[in-house]
């Protein structure tokens, strides 16, 4: 009996880190600056960064939108209109040509906590074509969405630093726990089958 309990307690950390699958919807535009192969490659690289938290890639859904050029630029009013029409499975990543938001960022994550005035955009990431280090940017923004938090870290090498960079890819145990727990609770991560 004692041996069985010891084995059970030894297995608990592994059970707690059973992979959670991230199924992304990747939205891009007919005539836009992004090409399908690079979308799936960037998504795979971003999920690889998040794999340190026990996140596994699911099969992404590619959505190609044939819409007016104004929709290829991130701007809250038109982007809300687009998201309302498309209603993609979330989390969804929109690969846009640029942004009209001020201040302008390489990407913007809209979680549930910062979408009250724009609910159509909840659980989405909007990444611009000229984003520097786009795989790291995407992983950073997805972490914001999965954690439902806009918090940043001052820890050297941490993915959630204000400035994304190739050397900033680590997440703390606490960040991973929040990412997994909140992502699962919000239906953005699913247990592996």
VMD Tcl script that draws the C-alpha trace (Angstrom):
set ca {
  {0.00 0.00 0.00}
  {2.77 2.41 0.96}
  {4.59 1.71 -2.34}
  {1.40 2.43 -4.31}
  {1.01 5.80 -2.56}
  {4.66 6.69 -3.19}
  {4.24 5.86 -6.89}
  {1.00 7.85 -7.09}
  {2.58 10.94 -5.50}
  {5.62 10.60 -7.76}
  {3.32 10.57 -10.80}
  {1.29 13.66 -9.78}
  {3.66 16.26 -11.28}
  {3.63 14.42 -14.61}
  {-0.15 14.16 -14.52}
  {-0.42 17.87 -13.74}
  {1.63 18.60 -16.86}
  {-0.35 16.36 -19.20}
  {-0.31 18.23 -22.51}
  {-3.02 20.74 -23.20}
  {-3.73 21.28 -26.89}
  {-3.90 24.71 -28.47}
  {-6.15 24.79 -31.56}
  {-5.52 28.08 -33.34}
  {-7.58 29.72 -36.05}
  {-5.24 31.59 -38.41}
  {-7.02 34.36 -40.33}
  {-5.40 36.02 -43.32}
  {-6.55 38.04 -46.30}
  {-6.81 37.51 -50.02}
  {-4.41 40.07 -51.49}
  {-2.80 40.63 -48.08}
  {0.89 40.67 -47.22}
  {0.94 37.25 -45.46}
  {1.21 33.87 -47.19}
  {-0.33 30.65 -45.81}
  {2.92 28.68 -45.39}
  {4.45 31.37 -43.19}
  {1.32 31.52 -41.01}
  {1.48 27.86 -40.12}
  {5.26 28.07 -39.62}
  {4.95 31.06 -37.26}
  {2.14 29.39 -35.34}
  {4.25 26.23 -34.94}
  {7.23 28.27 -33.70}
  {5.06 30.18 -31.23}
  {3.48 27.00 -29.84}
  {6.95 25.48 -29.53}
  {7.88 28.37 -27.23}
  {4.70 27.75 -25.19}
  {5.46 24.01 -25.02}
  {7.59 24.70 -21.91}
  {4.20 25.04 -20.17}
  {2.91 21.71 -21.46}
  {1.07 23.23 -24.42}
  {0.92 21.05 -27.52}
  {-0.03 22.15 -31.03}
  {-3.40 21.22 -32.43}
  {-4.24 21.25 -36.11}
  {-4.64 24.93 -37.05}
  {-7.65 26.10 -39.01}
  {-6.75 28.45 -41.87}
  {-9.33 31.07 -42.81}
  {-8.72 33.13 -45.94}
  {-10.86 36.24 -46.06}
  {-11.78 38.02 -49.29}
  {-12.71 41.46 -47.99}
  {-12.21 45.14 -48.64}
  {-8.63 46.36 -48.04}
  {-9.74 48.34 -44.95}
  {-10.18 45.05 -43.09}
  {-6.51 44.16 -43.63}
  {-5.50 46.92 -41.19}
  {-6.10 46.49 -37.46}
  {-8.40 49.24 -36.24}
  {-10.89 48.58 -33.50}
  {-14.10 49.69 -35.30}
  {-13.44 47.82 -38.56}
  {-11.82 44.86 -36.82}
  {-14.89 44.50 -34.58}
  {-17.04 44.49 -37.70}
  {-14.88 41.80 -39.30}
  {-14.79 39.60 -36.18}
  {-18.58 39.93 -35.84}
  {-19.02 38.67 -39.42}
  {-16.43 35.87 -39.28}
  {-16.96 34.57 -35.72}
  {-13.91 32.27 -35.87}
  {-13.17 29.63 -33.30}
  {-10.87 31.12 -30.68}
  {-8.14 31.69 -29.97}
  {-7.86 33.33 -33.37}
  {-4.82 35.06 -34.83}
  {-5.43 37.73 -37.47}
  {-2.46 38.35 -39.75}
  {-2.94 41.96 -40.84}
  {-0.96 44.27 -43.09}
  {-0.73 47.09 -40.54}
  {-2.44 48.97 -37.74}
  {-4.24 52.27 -37.25}
  {-4.18 51.87 -33.47}
  {-2.28 54.50 -31.46}
  {0.13 53.77 -30.04}
  {1.00 51.31 -32.80}
  {2.32 47.92 -31.68}
  {3.69 44.95 -33.65}
  {0.76 42.97 -32.31}
  {-2.14 43.29 -29.93}
  {-3.74 40.65 -27.75}
  {-7.34 41.01 -26.68}
  {-8.23 38.75 -23.80}
  {-11.48 38.65 -21.89}
  {-10.24 41.16 -19.35}
  {-9.59 43.90 -21.91}
  {-12.47 43.21 -24.30}
  {-15.46 44.50 -22.34}
  {-15.90 47.44 -24.72}
  {-15.13 45.27 -27.75}
  {-16.43 41.76 -26.97}
  {-16.21 40.58 -30.58}
  {-12.42 40.74 -30.29}
  {-12.12 38.59 -27.17}
  {-9.50 35.83 -27.33}
  {-7.81 37.19 -30.46}
  {-4.34 38.32 -31.48}
  {-3.69 40.82 -34.29}
  {-0.16 40.75 -35.69}
  {1.16 43.19 -38.31}
  {3.26 42.19 -41.29}
  {6.39 44.08 -40.29}
  {6.50 42.70 -36.73}
  {10.05 42.20 -35.53}
  {10.69 38.60 -34.38}
  {7.14 37.52 -35.30}
  {7.27 34.03 -33.74}
  {8.31 35.47 -30.37}
  {5.75 38.28 -30.74}
  {3.03 35.73 -31.47}
  {4.01 33.53 -28.50}
  {4.03 36.63 -26.24}
  {0.57 37.74 -27.40}
  {-0.89 34.22 -27.19}
  {0.41 34.01 -23.61}
  {-1.46 37.26 -22.83}
  {-4.67 35.74 -24.24}
  {-4.23 32.35 -22.56}
  {-3.45 33.97 -19.19}
  {-6.14 36.62 -19.74}
  {-3.64 39.12 -18.45}
  {-1.88 42.19 -19.76}
  {0.91 41.82 -17.21}
  {4.56 42.09 -18.20}
  {7.68 40.81 -16.44}
  {11.00 42.48 -15.70}
  {12.71 39.08 -15.37}
  {15.64 38.78 -17.82}
  {14.90 36.34 -20.66}
  {11.19 36.19 -19.82}
  {8.74 35.94 -22.74}
  {6.48 38.49 -21.08}
  {8.96 41.37 -21.01}
  {7.64 44.62 -22.52}
  {9.99 44.30 -25.47}
  {9.93 41.02 -27.33}
  {13.28 39.68 -28.52}
  {14.67 36.29 -29.61}
  {16.35 35.80 -26.22}
  {13.15 36.45 -24.27}
  {11.35 33.11 -24.46}
  {11.21 31.69 -20.92}
  {8.12 31.56 -18.72}
  {8.17 31.03 -14.95}
  {6.40 28.13 -13.27}
  {3.77 30.57 -11.98}
  {3.21 31.99 -15.47}
  {2.88 28.48 -16.90}
  {0.39 27.51 -14.20}
  {-1.72 30.60 -14.91}
  {-1.51 30.06 -18.67}
  {-2.65 26.43 -18.35}
  {-5.32 27.00 -15.70}
  {-6.88 30.09 -17.28}
  {-6.56 28.79 -20.84}
  {-8.30 25.55 -19.86}
  {-10.99 27.32 -17.81}
  {-11.74 29.67 -20.74}
  {-11.93 26.82 -23.25}
  {-8.86 28.01 -25.17}
  {-6.82 24.90 -24.31}
  {-8.12 21.33 -24.36}
  {-6.83 18.15 -22.75}
  {-4.90 15.95 -25.19}
  {-6.84 12.91 -26.35}
}
mol new
graphics top color blue
foreach p $ca { graphics top sphere $p radius 0.5 }
foreach p [lrange $ca 0 end-1] q [lrange $ca 1 end] { graphics top cylinder $p $q radius 0.2 }
display resetview
